[in-house]
Amino acid sequence: MRVIIDRFEEEYAVVELEDGSMAYLPAKLLPGAREGDVVEIKVDQAETARRKRLIQELRKKAVQGEDGRG
């Protein structure tokens, strides 16, 4: 999804979404961005999958105990 920064208001950036509607994003998420900039927002599928695997491993260890015995 691409958004266009319309303006900044205090700690927020007012952005135009692809459908023409407006939304607020925390300005701290857009370091160095200026009015008129086009920002792409995307989901990182590979990193999401990696983190899900990590969480599953941590949960399994917590249930089984550190020595592997449950």
Secondary structure, 3 states (H helix, E strand, C coil): CEEEEEEEECCEEEEECCCCCEEEEEHHHCCCCCCCCEEECCCCHHHHHHHHHHHHHHHHHHHHCCCCCC
